[in-house]
Amino acid sequence: MVTNRLQGTDGVRREVRLSSDPSLEGMQPLQAFTEKGFITEEFMEFYTFCYVTDLIERGEMKIDEDIVIGWDPRDTEGIFTSASVDGIRKAGGKAVVLGIVPTPAVPIYMLYRGARGSCVVTASHNPKGQNGIKIFNSKGLKFFPEDDIRLTKRIYEMDYHAVKKQNFIGKLEIARDDALRVFTEFSCDSRNSWVYESDIFSMVILIVDPANGSFSGVAADIFRRLKFKEIIEVNNNLNGDVNLNCGVIALDEISSIPSDMIQGGGKFENNKTINKIFQIGRERKEDIEKGEVRVSGAVFDADGDRFYRVDYNPFDDTVIVLSGDETAFLQAAYLMKRYPERYRGSLYVNTVESDFNAAIAAERIGFKTILTGVGDKWLLRESTQTLHTFAIGSEESGHTITEGYLRTKDGRDISVFIGNGLKSAMNTFVASESLFSEAETSHYFQKLNHPFEHSFKKTFYIYNTNKPKLARRTDLWKKLEAFIKNLILDQFENGVELHLKERDEEPDMLYIAIYGKGEQPPLSPFVKGDLRGCIFVRNSGTEEKTGIHIRGSLDYMNRLVYIGEKVMNYLKPVMSRQ
């Protein structure tokens, strides 16, 4: 019986190769995936076939019922996307094809028309040489590990030769125009955009960066409908160059961009978004200082479910970068200010990768906080399982989830909880204008730059790693636990207590919290008590790398960095593939 799963944090995602590649001669698609680490067009067909077959055999759909499918533009020849559509139809599903659309538009359209499931062909923030598939169930939720395991088992048991010979059973419908209409109406609904005054964005010049991805043309059009002062779109080529010198991945772990980073050899020398913001910001410097204009940016990833915000600060000639932590906290603060009776005591959820001061700040303004493992599926789970009102779920990486409202095709109003970069962007700009617009201009940028007091966070990566070595309770896992504990006790001179945190949603993650001596760590919420910091080691669920993550008070930054570096040097020779 298969107990392992082919999927990572969010579906399958790997480097792509055609099945005709000489290096894969004679190999089945599952072999190419598991032994060589490649996704082929045959694997895509196989994967969607097994997905739909599973739905039919479990009685969750009937032959020729709708399965919605869309994709990002990285597969310019359509080889892998066509194969994915073929798999749906061969299994008996009616493929409702949306083509190039942002990921959130797919489950929204699925819910709109009452389809039985949906999938997106994308590798999200990964480079263009990779691709993958994300799956949503009929409720708009992503697959959880038990779903992944069930689908993996079916893939292992299925004969690809039989799939290859299978004729089409299900029909085909092209529905991109209708899906974009539904998504645009959803986005412009004031309940979802939070726009309560028609001129709230009248002073904002907005640079839109869709990362040469699915939001190209789409996000800019919706922003124009919301009456920003001016919309300038960059990185909107549909030539396959997704995430290349653009998008949220370029801003990872950066909070501020000084001007020397756009000069010769600087990290952002070739980043059109950052260069454009500096250019326009400097041209309008005096107007910005007077509070008459703002120059901001909305930055997405290739499939559109992540968002970072950037703003030109004229007072120090820098660009402020707001990650998912800051944008989510701004949205939460706005909700608490505008609807205190509804949201006091409601749920603010973030993941272990977040700045834990974000959760502390959220508690201080009245939220109940919960920490989850990495992946917006866990935020989604909390949105459906909690007994509390769900306010916001956030990942530092830019996934943010708040309640949305959708009018379905049959006229029902339903709540939806879907990771949506555009909704997060709209809500963040509404929040900042509502919370800070009356402040002096210099104070506006101070508040924007530090909506809460930041703690310290840093991640060390080891690339091309043999990830199974770090599975829970392997010899390496046990040795690493002891090594880290000894390092911490040495650096903190035995003045702390260490607690191993086990997470059901990510059992292979080694997570050690550092508390002040004598402090008893609470069960919930996680962030209370004398928490000095934490270190956790986890394999990436989307890339071939392992991360050593350190989080903690700025007072302990040097000690934590020392620990992180030592752990990286310890792991690198044993985790790297030879």
Secondary structure, DSSP 8 states (H G I E B T S, - for coil): ---S-S-BTTBEEEEE--TT-GGGTT--HHHIIIII-EE-HHHHHHHHHHHHHHHHHTTS--TT-EEEEEE-TT-TT-HHHHHHHHHHHHHT-EEEEEEE--TTHHHHHHHHHT-SEEEEE--TTS-TTEEEEEEE-TTS-B--HHHHHHHHHHHHHS-HHHHHH----S-EEE-HHHHHHHHHHHHHSHHHH---STTTTTTEEEEEE-TTSTTTTHHHHHHHHTT-SEEEE-S---SS-TTTT-SGGGGTT-SEEEGGGGSTT-TTTT-HHHHHHHHHHHHTHHHHHTTS-EEEEEEE-TTSS-EEEEEEETTTTEEEEE-HHHHHHHHHHHHHHH-HHHHTT-EEEEETTS-HHHHHHHHHTT-EEEEE-SSHHHHHHHHHH-SS-EEEEE-TTS-EE--EEEE-TTS-EEEE----HHHHHHHHHHHHHHHHTTS-HHHHHHHHH-SS---EEEEEEEESB-GGGGSTTSHHHHHHHHHHHHHHHHHTTT-EEEEE---TT-TT-EEEEEEETT----SSSTT-S-EEEEEEEEE-SSSSEEEEEEEE-GGGHHHHHHHHHHHHHHHHHHHB--
